[in-house]
Amino acid sequence: MSIDLSNFDMGPEWKQSTPGSKLPPKKKKKQKQPPKQKNDGAVRVGRETKGRKGAGVTVITGIPSHPEGLKQIAKELKQKCGTGGTVKGNVIEIQGDQRDLLVQELSSRGYTVKRAGG
């Protein structure tokens, strides 16, 4: 007694894994894109606590300058606030919630400033 497997169909998803056979292509995972920054010419001042164990920083984005210029602006703003901070990419981070003081200072320097977030 023998079984005839010539008419047996495993379905369209099943492929034999021998050299020369083609497996169905793997689905590509979508990569998360960072949120696009609005390019309306406004400097945005917001507050973030993500990844900082609850400690908040004031984040300034949208200042049109080269990296060395951003470092100089950050240095002056840190002195004005009396706190520390850093430049990461095109973003200036100032320690603590300094939004009101920074909005006032950046406006006096001639930037169009918008408060971001709440």
Biopython code that builds the backbone (N, CA, C, O; Angstrom):
import numpy as np
from Bio.PDB.StructureBuilder import StructureBuilder

atoms = [
    (1, "MET", "N", (0.830, -1.161, 0.000)),
    (1, "MET", "CA", (0.000, 0.000, 0.000)),
    (1, "MET", "C", (0.889, 1.244, 0.000)),
    (1, "MET", "O", (1.678, 1.448, 0.923)),
    (2, "SER", "N", (0.761, 2.062, -1.025)),
    (2, "SER", "CA", (1.547, 3.288, -1.113)),
    (2, "SER", "C", (0.604, 4.478, -1.253)),
    (2, "SER", "O", (-0.511, 4.365, -1.761)),
    (3, "ILE", "N", (1.086, 5.603, -0.791)),
    (3, "ILE", "CA", (0.282, 6.827, -0.835)),
    (3, "ILE", "C", (0.760, 7.664, -2.017)),
    (3, "ILE", "O", (1.958, 7.886, -2.192)),
    (4, "ASP", "N", (-0.179, 8.118, -2.813)),
    (4, "ASP", "CA", (0.151, 8.948, -3.961)),
    (4, "ASP", "C", (0.123, 10.414, -3.517)),
    (4, "ASP", "O", (-0.949, 10.946, -3.226)),
    (5, "LEU", "N", (1.292, 11.078, -3.460)),
    (5, "LEU", "CA", (1.395, 12.469, -3.019)),
    (5, "LEU", "C", (1.496, 13.443, -4.184)),
    (5, "LEU", "O", (1.712, 14.634, -3.955)),
    (6, "SER", "N", (1.352, 12.996, -5.395)),
    (6, "SER", "CA", (1.506, 13.879, -6.548)),
    (6, "SER", "C", (0.403, 14.930, -6.624)),
    (6, "SER", "O", (0.632, 16.006, -7.176)),
    (7, "ASN", "N", (-0.769, 14.657, -6.097)),
    (7, "ASN", "CA", (-1.874, 15.616, -6.132)),
    (7, "ASN", "C", (-2.043, 16.357, -4.802)),
    (7, "ASN", "O", (-2.998, 17.112, -4.620)),
    (8, "PHE", "N", (-1.121, 16.135, -3.891)),
    (8, "PHE", "CA", (-1.220, 16.759, -2.568)),
    (8, "PHE", "C", (-0.677, 18.185, -2.649)),
    (8, "PHE", "O", (0.444, 18.394, -3.112)),
    (9, "ASP", "N", (-1.473, 19.177, -2.197)),
    (9, "ASP", "CA", (-1.083, 20.589, -2.273)),
    (9, "ASP", "C", (-0.966, 21.151, -0.861)),
    (9, "ASP", "O", (-1.903, 21.036, -0.070)),
    (10, "MET", "N", (0.185, 21.762, -0.533)),
    (10, "MET", "CA", (0.404, 22.351, 0.788)),
    (10, "MET", "C", (-0.074, 23.801, 0.843)),
    (10, "MET", "O", (-0.035, 24.411, 1.912)),
    (11, "GLY", "N", (-0.507, 24.350, -0.235)),
    (11, "GLY", "CA", (-0.983, 25.726, -0.249)),
    (11, "GLY", "C", (0.075, 26.663, -0.814)),
    (11, "GLY", "O", (1.226, 26.265, -0.994)),
    (12, "PRO", "N", (-0.313, 27.918, -1.099)),
    (12, "PRO", "CA", (0.604, 28.855, -1.750)),
    (12, "PRO", "C", (1.721, 29.342, -0.826)),
    (12, "PRO", "O", (2.760, 29.785, -1.315)),
    (13, "GLU", "N", (1.537, 29.272, 0.501)),
    (13, "GLU", "CA", (2.541, 29.784, 1.426)),
    (13, "GLU", "C", (3.691, 28.811, 1.632)),
    (13, "GLU", "O", (4.779, 29.221, 2.034)),
    (14, "TRP", "N", (3.468, 27.535, 1.364)),
    (14, "TRP", "CA", (4.477, 26.532, 1.636)),
    (14, "TRP", "C", (5.406, 26.390, 0.450)),
    (14, "TRP", "O", (4.975, 26.178, -0.684)),
    (15, "LYS", "N", (6.678, 26.509, 0.734)),
    (15, "LYS", "CA", (7.685, 26.320, -0.308)),
    (15, "LYS", "C", (8.719, 25.337, 0.213)),
    (15, "LYS", "O", (9.017, 25.297, 1.407)),
    (16, "GLN", "N", (9.237, 24.579, -0.667)),
    (16, "GLN", "CA", (10.267, 23.628, -0.302)),
    (16, "GLN", "C", (11.590, 24.382, -0.178)),
    (16, "GLN", "O", (11.937, 25.181, -1.048)),
    (17, "SER", "N", (12.319, 24.129, 0.891)),
    (17, "SER", "CA", (13.545, 24.880, 1.117)),
    (17, "SER", "C", (14.751, 24.133, 0.576)),
    (17, "SER", "O", (15.596, 23.658, 1.335)),
    (18, "THR", "N", (14.820, 24.039, -0.710)),
    (18, "THR", "CA", (15.969, 23.436, -1.367)),
    (18, "THR", "C", (16.663, 24.517, -2.163)),
    (18, "THR", "O", (16.044, 25.520, -2.517)),
    (19, "PRO", "N", (17.937, 24.330, -2.448)),
    (19, "PRO", "CA", (18.618, 25.353, -3.249)),
    (19, "PRO", "C", (17.891, 25.544, -4.577)),
    (19, "PRO", "O", (17.564, 24.578, -5.266)),
    (20, "GLY", "N", (17.653, 26.759, -4.911)),
    (20, "GLY", "CA", (16.960, 27.045, -6.160)),
    (20, "GLY", "C", (15.491, 27.358, -5.957)),
    (20, "GLY", "O", (14.868, 27.977, -6.819)),
    (21, "SER", "N", (14.916, 26.935, -4.819)),
    (21, "SER", "CA", (13.514, 27.282, -4.584)),
    (21, "SER", "C", (13.469, 28.682, -3.994)),
    (21, "SER", "O", (14.421, 29.120, -3.349)),
    (22, "LYS", "N", (12.391, 29.366, -4.210)),
    (22, "LYS", "CA", (12.279, 30.738, -3.735)),
    (22, "LYS", "C", (11.301, 30.800, -2.575)),
    (22, "LYS", "O", (10.162, 30.344, -2.676)),
    (23, "LEU", "N", (11.765, 31.370, -1.475)),
    (23, "LEU", "CA", (10.902, 31.583, -0.321)),
    (23, "LEU", "C", (10.178, 32.908, -0.509)),
    (23, "LEU", "O", (10.668, 33.785, -1.221)),
    (24, "PRO", "N", (9.019, 33.064, 0.122)),
    (24, "PRO", "CA", (8.335, 34.354, 0.011)),
    (24, "PRO", "C", (9.194, 35.445, 0.651)),
    (24, "PRO", "O", (9.855, 35.193, 1.659)),
    (25, "PRO", "N", (9.194, 36.641, 0.088)),
    (25, "PRO", "CA", (10.039, 37.706, 0.635)),
    (25, "PRO", "C", (9.588, 38.093, 2.042)),
    (25, "PRO", "O", (8.397, 38.100, 2.353)),
    (26, "LYS", "N", (10.577, 38.414, 2.884)),
    (26, "LYS", "CA", (10.269, 38.837, 4.251)),
    (26, "LYS", "C", (9.730, 40.260, 4.221)),
    (26, "LYS", "O", (10.159, 41.091, 3.421)),
    (27, "LYS", "N", (8.791, 40.516, 5.106)),
    (27, "LYS", "CA", (8.228, 41.856, 5.187)),
    (27, "LYS", "C", (9.217, 42.760, 5.909)),
    (27, "LYS", "O", (9.794, 42.385, 6.929)),
    (28, "LYS", "N", (9.399, 43.940, 5.369)),
    (28, "LYS", "CA", (10.314, 44.896, 5.979)),
    (28, "LYS", "C", (9.599, 45.634, 7.100)),
    (28, "LYS", "O", (8.436, 46.018, 6.974)),
    (29, "LYS", "N", (10.318, 45.821, 8.197)),
    (29, "LYS", "CA", (9.754, 46.580, 9.309)),
    (29, "LYS", "C", (9.845, 48.064, 8.987)),
    (29, "LYS", "O", (10.842, 48.539, 8.442)),
    (30, "LYS", "N", (8.798, 48.775, 9.330)),
    (30, "LYS", "CA", (8.806, 50.214, 9.121)),
    (30, "LYS", "C", (9.639, 50.859, 10.219)),
    (30, "LYS", "O", (9.460, 50.575, 11.403)),
    (31, "GLN", "N", (10.543, 51.723, 9.808)),
    (31, "GLN", "CA", (11.363, 52.425, 10.778)),
    (31, "GLN", "C", (10.621, 53.672, 11.229)),
    (31, "GLN", "O", (9.992, 54.368, 10.433)),
    (32, "LYS", "N", (10.711, 53.935, 12.527)),
    (32, "LYS", "CA", (10.069, 55.136, 13.045)),
    (32, "LYS", "C", (10.880, 56.349, 12.618)),
    (32, "LYS", "O", (12.097, 56.399, 12.794)),
    (33, "GLN", "N", (10.196, 57.298, 12.069)),
    (33, "GLN", "CA", (10.827, 58.533, 11.650)),
    (33, "GLN", "C", (10.708, 59.540, 12.789)),
    (33, "GLN", "O", (9.663, 59.609, 13.436)),
    (34, "PRO", "N", (11.752, 60.320, 13.046)),
    (34, "PRO", "CA", (11.607, 61.352, 14.062)),
    (34, "PRO", "C", (10.582, 62.379, 13.598)),
    (34, "PRO", "O", (10.427, 62.599, 12.397)),
    (35, "PRO", "N", (9.887, 63.003, 14.530)),
    (35, "PRO", "CA", (8.879, 63.975, 14.119)),
    (35, "PRO", "C", (9.519, 65.104, 13.318)),
    (35, "PRO", "O", (10.586, 65.612, 13.663)),
    (36, "LYS", "N", (8.846, 65.477, 12.253)),
    (36, "LYS", "CA", (9.379, 66.534, 11.405)),
    (36, "LYS", "C", (9.242, 67.872, 12.116)),
    (36, "LYS", "O", (8.207, 68.191, 12.702)),
    (37, "GLN", "N", (10.324, 68.645, 12.042)),
    (37, "GLN", "CA", (10.273, 69.963, 12.650)),
    (37, "GLN", "C", (9.558, 70.910, 11.699)),
    (37, "GLN", "O", (9.725, 70.848, 10.481)),
    (38, "LYS", "N", (8.772, 71.772, 12.280)),
    (38, "LYS", "CA", (8.064, 72.744, 11.469)),
    (38, "LYS", "C", (9.061, 73.797, 11.013)),
    (38, "LYS", "O", (9.836, 74.324, 11.811)),
    (39, "ASN", "N", (9.031, 74.090, 9.739)),
    (39, "ASN", "CA", (9.979, 75.038, 9.171)),
    (39, "ASN", "C", (9.251, 76.340, 8.853)),
    (39, "ASN", "O", (9.168, 76.749, 7.695)),
    (40, "ASP", "N", (8.726, 76.983, 9.889)),
    (40, "ASP", "CA", (8.006, 78.232, 9.679)),
    (40, "ASP", "C", (8.819, 79.443, 10.129)),
    (40, "ASP", "O", (8.299, 80.557, 10.183)),
    (41, "GLY", "N", (10.089, 79.227, 10.451)),
    (41, "GLY", "CA", (10.952, 80.331, 10.841)),
    (41, "GLY", "C", (10.851, 80.710, 12.300)),
    (41, "GLY", "O", (11.519, 81.648, 12.735)),
    (42, "ALA", "N", (10.037, 80.011, 13.071)),
    (42, "ALA", "CA", (9.874, 80.333, 14.483)),
    (42, "ALA", "C", (10.793, 79.463, 15.331)),
    (42, "ALA", "O", (11.016, 78.290, 15.034)),
    (43, "VAL", "N", (11.316, 80.063, 16.385)),
    (43, "VAL", "CA", (12.097, 79.323, 17.369)),
    (43, "VAL", "C", (11.109, 78.776, 18.385)),
    (43, "VAL", "O", (10.274, 79.522, 18.897)),
    (44, "ARG", "N", (11.190, 77.487, 18.685)),
    (44, "ARG", "CA", (10.255, 76.857, 19.618)),
    (44, "ARG", "C", (10.949, 76.565, 20.938)),
    (44, "ARG", "O", (12.056, 76.027, 20.977)),
    (45, "VAL", "N", (10.274, 76.933, 22.012)),
    (45, "VAL", "CA", (10.793, 76.719, 23.361)),
    (45, "VAL", "C", (9.805, 75.824, 24.090)),
    (45, "VAL", "O", (8.641, 76.186, 24.261)),
    (46, "GLY", "N", (10.265, 74.661, 24.518)),
    (46, "GLY", "CA", (9.390, 73.706, 25.200)),
    (46, "GLY", "C", (10.101, 73.073, 26.377)),
    (46, "GLY", "O", (11.262, 73.372, 26.657)),
    (47, "ARG", "N", (9.389, 72.198, 27.058)),
    (47, "ARG", "CA", (9.939, 71.507, 28.225)),
    (47, "ARG", "C", (9.790, 70.012, 28.012)),
    (47, "ARG", "O", (8.738, 69.549, 27.572)),
    (48, "GLU", "N", (10.844, 69.244, 28.321)),
    (48, "GLU", "CA", (10.816, 67.789, 28.183)),
    (48, "GLU", "C", (11.334, 67.138, 29.452)),
    (48, "GLU", "O", (12.188, 67.682, 30.152)),
    (49, "THR", "N", (10.786, 65.943, 29.735)),
    (49, "THR", "CA", (11.286, 65.147, 30.855)),
    (49, "THR", "C", (11.622, 63.729, 30.418)),
    (49, "THR", "O", (12.056, 62.922, 31.241)),
    (50, "LYS", "N", (11.434, 63.410, 29.162)),
    (50, "LYS", "CA", (11.640, 62.045, 28.673)),
    (50, "LYS", "C", (13.101, 61.632, 28.806)),
    (50, "LYS", "O", (14.006, 62.370, 28.418)),
    (51, "GLY", "N", (13.315, 60.435, 29.362)),
    (51, "GLY", "CA", (14.654, 59.883, 29.464)),
    (51, "GLY", "C", (15.549, 60.584, 30.458)),
    (51, "GLY", "O", (16.770, 60.436, 30.407)),
    (52, "ARG", "N", (14.957, 61.351, 31.369)),
    (52, "ARG", "CA", (15.762, 62.115, 32.317)),
    (52, "ARG", "C", (15.357, 61.846, 33.762)),
    (52, "ARG", "O", (15.655, 62.638, 34.656)),
    (53, "LYS", "N", (14.683, 60.738, 33.982)),
    (53, "LYS", "CA", (14.244, 60.330, 35.325)),
    (53, "LYS", "C", (13.424, 61.422, 36.010)),
    (53, "LYS", "O", (13.559, 61.646, 37.213)),
    (54, "GLY", "N", (12.581, 62.093, 35.241)),
    (54, "GLY", "CA", (11.683, 63.091, 35.803)),
    (54, "GLY", "C", (12.251, 64.494, 35.855)),
    (54, "GLY", "O", (11.507, 65.451, 36.072)),
    (55, "ALA", "N", (13.546, 64.637, 35.664)),
    (55, "ALA", "CA", (14.148, 65.968, 35.688)),
    (55, "ALA", "C", (13.849, 66.661, 34.365)),
    (55, "ALA", "O", (14.115, 66.107, 33.298)),
    (56, "GLY", "N", (13.304, 67.853, 34.429)),
    (56, "GLY", "CA", (12.915, 68.556, 33.214)),
    (56, "GLY", "C", (14.021, 69.427, 32.665)),
    (56, "GLY", "O", (14.850, 69.951, 33.409)),
    (57, "VAL", "N", (14.021, 69.573, 31.356)),
    (57, "VAL", "CA", (14.918, 70.509, 30.686)),
    (57, "VAL", "C", (14.087, 71.352, 29.730)),
    (57, "VAL", "O", (13.042, 70.921, 29.242)),
    (58, "THR", "N", (14.564, 72.538, 29.478)),
    (58, "THR", "CA", (13.936, 73.405, 28.493)),
    (58, "THR", "C", (14.647, 73.172, 27.166)),
    (58, "THR", "O", (15.874, 73.226, 27.088)),
    (59, "VAL", "N", (13.865, 72.913, 26.127)),
    (59, "VAL", "CA", (14.409, 72.561, 24.821)),
    (59, "VAL", "C", (14.112, 73.696, 23.846)),
    (59, "VAL", "O", (12.976, 74.158, 23.737)),
    (60, "ILE", "N", (15.153, 74.137, 23.142)),
    (60, "ILE", "CA", (15.011, 75.215, 22.163)),
    (60, "ILE", "C", (15.360, 74.653, 20.791)),
    (60, "ILE", "O", (16.470, 74.162, 20.586)),
    (61, "THR", "N", (14.424, 74.720, 19.855)),
    (61, "THR", "CA", (14.656, 74.228, 18.499)),
    (61, "THR", "C", (14.341, 75.328, 17.490)),
    (61, "THR", "O", (13.600, 76.267, 17.781)),
    (62, "GLY", "N", (14.912, 75.192, 16.312)),
    (62, "GLY", "CA", (14.574, 76.096, 15.214)),
    (62, "GLY", "C", (15.439, 77.327, 15.110)),
    (62, "GLY", "O", (15.121, 78.229, 14.335)),
    (63, "ILE", "N", (16.535, 77.399, 15.871)),
    (63, "ILE", "CA", (17.416, 78.555, 15.739)),
    (63, "ILE", "C", (18.253, 78.364, 14.477)),
    (63, "ILE", "O", (18.997, 77.389, 14.369)),
    (64, "PRO", "N", (18.136, 79.290, 13.518)),
    (64, "PRO", "CA", (18.883, 79.136, 12.264)),
    (64, "PRO", "C", (20.346, 79.539, 12.464)),
    (64, "PRO", "O", (20.686, 80.721, 12.410)),
    (65, "SER", "N", (21.205, 78.544, 12.696)),
    (65, "SER", "CA", (22.613, 78.827, 12.920)),
    (65, "SER", "C", (23.430, 77.575, 12.650)),
    (65, "SER", "O", (22.885, 76.472, 12.620)),
    (66, "HIS", "N", (24.706, 77.735, 12.457)),
    (66, "HIS", "CA", (25.613, 76.602, 12.302)),
    (66, "HIS", "C", (25.990, 76.093, 13.701)),
    (66, "HIS", "O", (25.743, 76.793, 14.683)),
    (67, "PRO", "N", (26.580, 74.900, 13.820)),
    (67, "PRO", "CA", (26.847, 74.313, 15.140)),
    (67, "PRO", "C", (27.656, 75.206, 16.080)),
    (67, "PRO", "O", (27.358, 75.265, 17.273)),
    (68, "GLU", "N", (28.661, 75.894, 15.573)),
    (68, "GLU", "CA", (29.457, 76.768, 16.447)),
    (68, "GLU", "C", (28.620, 77.950, 16.934)),
    (68, "GLU", "O", (28.763, 78.390, 18.074)),
    (69, "GLY", "N", (27.756, 78.455, 16.075)),
    (69, "GLY", "CA", (26.874, 79.545, 16.481)),
    (69, "GLY", "C", (25.892, 79.104, 17.554)),
    (69, "GLY", "O", (25.592, 79.860, 18.478)),
    (70, "LEU", "N", (25.385, 77.861, 17.428)),
    (70, "LEU", "CA", (24.473, 77.329, 18.445)),
    (70, "LEU", "C", (25.175, 77.198, 19.790)),
    (70, "LEU", "O", (24.586, 77.487, 20.832)),
    (71, "LYS", "N", (26.435, 76.762, 19.769)),
    (71, "LYS", "CA", (27.181, 76.627, 21.024)),
    (71, "LYS", "C", (27.344, 77.980, 21.704)),
    (71, "LYS", "O", (27.228, 78.085, 22.925)),
    (72, "GLN", "N", (27.610, 79.009, 20.917)),
    (72, "GLN", "CA", (27.773, 80.350, 21.486)),
    (72, "GLN", "C", (26.447, 80.867, 22.045)),
    (72, "GLN", "O", (26.413, 81.444, 23.132)),
    (73, "ILE", "N", (25.367, 80.663, 21.311)),
    (73, "ILE", "CA", (24.043, 81.086, 21.795)),
    (73, "ILE", "C", (23.694, 80.326, 23.068)),
    (73, "ILE", "O", (23.182, 80.913, 24.021)),
    (74, "ALA", "N", (23.969, 79.018, 23.088)),
    (74, "ALA", "CA", (23.677, 78.209, 24.275)),
    (74, "ALA", "C", (24.469, 78.711, 25.473)),
    (74, "ALA", "O", (23.941, 78.782, 26.583)),
    (75, "LYS", "N", (25.721, 79.057, 25.256)),
    (75, "LYS", "CA", (26.561, 79.559, 26.347)),
    (75, "LYS", "C", (25.966, 80.834, 26.944)),
    (75, "LYS", "O", (25.898, 80.986, 28.163)),
    (76, "GLU", "N", (25.541, 81.738, 26.079)),
    (76, "GLU", "CA", (24.963, 82.998, 26.552)),
    (76, "GLU", "C", (23.641, 82.766, 27.281)),
    (76, "GLU", "O", (23.376, 83.400, 28.303)),
    (77, "LEU", "N", (22.805, 81.855, 26.756)),
    (77, "LEU", "CA", (21.519, 81.580, 27.402)),
    (77, "LEU", "C", (21.715, 80.893, 28.753)),
    (77, "LEU", "O", (20.984, 81.182, 29.701)),
    (78, "LYS", "N", (22.685, 79.997, 28.853)),
    (78, "LYS", "CA", (22.966, 79.332, 30.132)),
    (78, "LYS", "C", (23.412, 80.349, 31.172)),
    (78, "LYS", "O", (23.011, 80.267, 32.333)),
    (79, "GLN", "N", (24.246, 81.315, 30.761)),
    (79, "GLN", "CA", (24.685, 82.353, 31.689)),
    (79, "GLN", "C", (23.512, 83.218, 32.130)),
    (79, "GLN", "O", (23.420, 83.604, 33.295)),
    (80, "LYS", "N", (22.623, 83.518, 31.201)),
    (80, "LYS", "CA", (21.447, 84.343, 31.515)),
    (80, "LYS", "C", (20.546, 83.640, 32.527)),
    (80, "LYS", "O", (19.996, 84.277, 33.425)),
    (81, "CYS", "N", (20.395, 82.301, 32.375)),
    (81, "CYS", "CA", (19.527, 81.531, 33.268)),
    (81, "CYS", "C", (20.240, 81.109, 34.550)),
    (81, "CYS", "O", (19.588, 80.789, 35.544)),
    (82, "GLY", "N", (21.565, 81.105, 34.536)),
    (82, "GLY", "CA", (22.316, 80.655, 35.699)),
    (82, "GLY", "C", (22.251, 79.149, 35.884)),
    (82, "GLY", "O", (22.306, 78.658, 37.012)),
    (83, "THR", "N", (22.134, 78.412, 34.785)),
    (83, "THR", "CA", (22.049, 76.952, 34.856)),
    (83, "THR", "C", (22.977, 76.336, 33.820)),
    (83, "THR", "O", (23.624, 77.044, 33.048)),
    (84, "GLY", "N", (23.032, 75.022, 33.814)),
    (84, "GLY", "CA", (23.813, 74.298, 32.822)),
    (84, "GLY", "C", (22.964, 73.958, 31.622)),
    (84, "GLY", "O", (21.771, 74.258, 31.574)),
    (85, "GLY", "N", (23.593, 73.332, 30.662)),
    (85, "GLY", "CA", (22.872, 72.917, 29.467)),
    (85, "GLY", "C", (23.831, 72.354, 28.448)),
    (85, "GLY", "O", (25.029, 72.229, 28.703)),
    (86, "THR", "N", (23.293, 72.015, 27.285)),
    (86, "THR", "CA", (24.106, 71.423, 26.230)),
    (86, "THR", "C", (23.465, 71.668, 24.873)),
    (86, "THR", "O", (22.321, 72.113, 24.772)),
    (87, "VAL", "N", (24.238, 71.364, 23.830)),
    (87, "VAL", "CA", (23.734, 71.407, 22.458)),
    (87, "VAL", "C", (23.784, 69.987, 21.923)),
    (87, "VAL", "O", (24.845, 69.363, 21.919)),
    (88, "LYS", "N", (22.646, 69.468, 21.471)),
    (88, "LYS", "CA", (22.571, 68.137, 20.878)),
    (88, "LYS", "C", (21.973, 68.280, 19.485)),
    (88, "LYS", "O", (20.777, 68.527, 19.332)),
    (89, "GLY", "N", (22.811, 68.123, 18.481)),
    (89, "GLY", "CA", (22.332, 68.300, 17.107)),
    (89, "GLY", "C", (21.993, 69.758, 16.872)),
    (89, "GLY", "O", (22.844, 70.633, 17.031)),
    (90, "ASN", "N", (20.755, 70.021, 16.495)),
    (90, "ASN", "CA", (20.285, 71.394, 16.281)),
    (90, "ASN", "C", (19.397, 71.858, 17.420)),
    (90, "ASN", "O", (18.605, 72.786, 17.255)),
    (91, "VAL", "N", (19.525, 71.215, 18.582)),
    (91, "VAL", "CA", (18.668, 71.503, 19.728)),
    (91, "VAL", "C", (19.529, 71.986, 20.889)),
    (91, "VAL", "O", (20.567, 71.398, 21.194)),
    (92, "ILE", "N", (19.088, 73.058, 21.530)),
    (92, "ILE", "CA", (19.743, 73.535, 22.749)),
    (92, "ILE", "C", (18.905, 73.068, 23.925)),
    (92, "ILE", "O", (17.692, 73.278, 23.946)),
    (93, "GLU", "N", (19.546, 72.431, 24.913)),
    (93, "GLU", "CA", (18.865, 71.992, 26.127)),
    (93, "GLU", "C", (19.413, 72.793, 27.300)),
    (93, "GLU", "O", (20.623, 72.842, 27.522)),
    (94, "ILE", "N", (18.513, 73.419, 28.046)),
    (94, "ILE", "CA", (18.867, 74.185, 29.236)),
    (94, "ILE", "C", (18.228, 73.494, 30.433)),
    (94, "ILE", "O", (17.044, 73.160, 30.392)),
    (95, "GLN", "N", (18.998, 73.273, 31.501)),
    (95, "GLN", "CA", (18.480, 72.554, 32.663)),
    (95, "GLN", "C", (17.391, 73.354, 33.369)),
    (95, "GLN", "O", (17.492, 74.570, 33.529)),
    (96, "GLY", "N", (16.351, 72.641, 33.785)),
    (96, "GLY", "CA", (15.257, 73.254, 34.531)),
    (96, "GLY", "C", (14.200, 73.860, 33.625)),
    (96, "GLY", "O", (14.333, 73.872, 32.401)),
    (97, "ASP", "N", (13.148, 74.361, 34.256)),
    (97, "ASP", "CA", (12.053, 74.998, 33.518)),
    (97, "ASP", "C", (12.350, 76.489, 33.405)),
    (97, "ASP", "O", (12.021, 77.264, 34.304)),
    (98, "GLN", "N", (12.964, 76.882, 32.314)),
    (98, "GLN", "CA", (13.384, 78.269, 32.090)),
    (98, "GLN", "C", (12.628, 78.899, 30.926)),
    (98, "GLN", "O", (13.102, 79.865, 30.328)),
    (99, "ARG", "N", (11.455, 78.357, 30.601)),
    (99, "ARG", "CA", (10.754, 78.789, 29.385)),
    (99, "ARG", "C", (10.456, 80.279, 29.359)),
    (99, "ARG", "O", (10.712, 80.943, 28.354)),
    (100, "ASP", "N", (9.916, 80.814, 30.451)),
    (100, "ASP", "CA", (9.521, 82.230, 30.446)),
    (100, "ASP", "C", (10.719, 83.143, 30.200)),
    (100, "ASP", "O", (10.654, 84.066, 29.387)),
    (101, "LEU", "N", (11.808, 82.875, 30.908)),
    (101, "LEU", "CA", (13.009, 83.691, 30.765)),
    (101, "LEU", "C", (13.600, 83.566, 29.355)),
    (101, "LEU", "O", (14.046, 84.556, 28.774)),
    (102, "LEU", "N", (13.599, 82.349, 28.813)),
    (102, "LEU", "CA", (14.178, 82.137, 27.484)),
    (102, "LEU", "C", (13.328, 82.744, 26.376)),
    (102, "LEU", "O", (13.868, 83.274, 25.405)),
    (103, "VAL", "N", (12.010, 82.675, 26.506)),
    (103, "VAL", "CA", (11.131, 83.302, 25.508)),
    (103, "VAL", "C", (11.394, 84.802, 25.482)),
    (103, "VAL", "O", (11.495, 85.404, 24.413)),
    (104, "GLN", "N", (11.503, 85.400, 26.657)),
    (104, "GLN", "CA", (11.753, 86.837, 26.757)),
    (104, "GLN", "C", (13.125, 87.196, 26.162)),
    (104, "GLN", "O", (13.244, 88.168, 25.418)),
    (105, "GLU", "N", (14.146, 86.413, 26.491)),
    (105, "GLU", "CA", (15.502, 86.685, 26.006)),
    (105, "GLU", "C", (15.605, 86.514, 24.489)),
    (105, "GLU", "O", (16.193, 87.354, 23.809)),
    (106, "LEU", "N", (15.038, 85.435, 23.963)),
    (106, "LEU", "CA", (15.114, 85.198, 22.517)),
    (106, "LEU", "C", (14.309, 86.240, 21.737)),
    (106, "LEU", "O", (14.709, 86.638, 20.643)),
    (107, "SER", "N", (13.182, 86.681, 22.291)),
    (107, "SER", "CA", (12.388, 87.732, 21.638)),
    (107, "SER", "C", (13.179, 89.034, 21.576)),
    (107, "SER", "O", (13.127, 89.750, 20.577)),
    (108, "SER", "N", (13.911, 89.338, 22.649)),
    (108, "SER", "CA", (14.697, 90.571, 22.662)),
    (108, "SER", "C", (15.862, 90.505, 21.672)),
    (108, "SER", "O", (16.382, 91.543, 21.261)),
    (109, "ARG", "N", (16.271, 89.305, 21.290)),
    (109, "ARG", "CA", (17.335, 89.136, 20.298)),
    (109, "ARG", "C", (16.793, 89.159, 18.871)),
    (109, "ARG", "O", (17.567, 89.057, 17.919)),
    (110, "GLY", "N", (15.485, 89.290, 18.711)),
    (110, "GLY", "CA", (14.898, 89.430, 17.384)),
    (110, "GLY", "C", (14.336, 88.159, 16.779)),
    (110, "GLY", "O", (13.933, 88.166, 15.616)),
    (111, "TYR", "N", (14.295, 87.069, 17.531)),
    (111, "TYR", "CA", (13.726, 85.824, 17.024)),
    (111, "TYR", "C", (12.211, 85.832, 17.197)),
    (111, "TYR", "O", (11.689, 86.432, 18.137)),
    (112, "THR", "N", (11.508, 85.159, 16.284)),
    (112, "THR", "CA", (10.082, 84.903, 16.457)),
    (112, "THR", "C", (9.983, 83.648, 17.308)),
    (112, "THR", "O", (10.413, 82.576, 16.883)),
    (113, "VAL", "N", (9.421, 83.769, 18.505)),
    (113, "VAL", "CA", (9.444, 82.671, 19.472)),
    (113, "VAL", "C", (8.035, 82.154, 19.713)),
    (113, "VAL", "O", (7.091, 82.929, 19.867)),
    (114, "LYS", "N", (7.907, 80.819, 19.742)),
    (114, "LYS", "CA", (6.643, 80.169, 20.089)),
    (114, "LYS", "C", (6.911, 79.181, 21.204)),
    (114, "LYS", "O", (7.924, 78.480, 21.205)),
    (115, "ARG", "N", (5.987, 79.133, 22.156)),
    (115, "ARG", "CA", (6.081, 78.123, 23.214)),
    (115, "ARG", "C", (5.531, 76.820, 22.666)),
    (115, "ARG", "O", (4.430, 76.778, 22.117)),
    (116, "ALA", "N", (6.305, 75.761, 22.819)),
    (116, "ALA", "CA", (5.886, 74.442, 22.347)),
    (116, "ALA", "C", (5.414, 73.630, 23.539)),
    (116, "ALA", "O", (5.901, 73.813, 24.655)),
    (117, "GLY", "N", (4.474, 72.743, 23.306)),
    (117, "GLY", "CA", (3.964, 71.915, 24.399)),
    (117, "GLY", "C", (2.901, 72.643, 25.187)),
    (117, "GLY", "O", (2.158, 73.459, 24.641)),
    (118, "GLY", "N", (2.829, 72.344, 26.485)),
    (118, "GLY", "CA", (1.763, 72.900, 27.321)),
    (118, "GLY", "C", (2.059, 74.135, 27.963)),
    (118, "GLY", "O", (1.219, 74.672, 28.684)),
]
sb = StructureBuilder()
sb.init_structure("model")
sb.init_model(0)
sb.init_chain("A")
sb.init_seg("    ")
for serial, (resi, resn, name, xyz) in enumerate(atoms, 1):
    if name == "N":
        sb.init_residue(resn, " ", resi, " ")
    sb.init_atom(name, np.array(xyz, "f"), 0.0, 1.0, " ", f" {name:<3s}", serial, name[0])
structure = sb.get_structure()
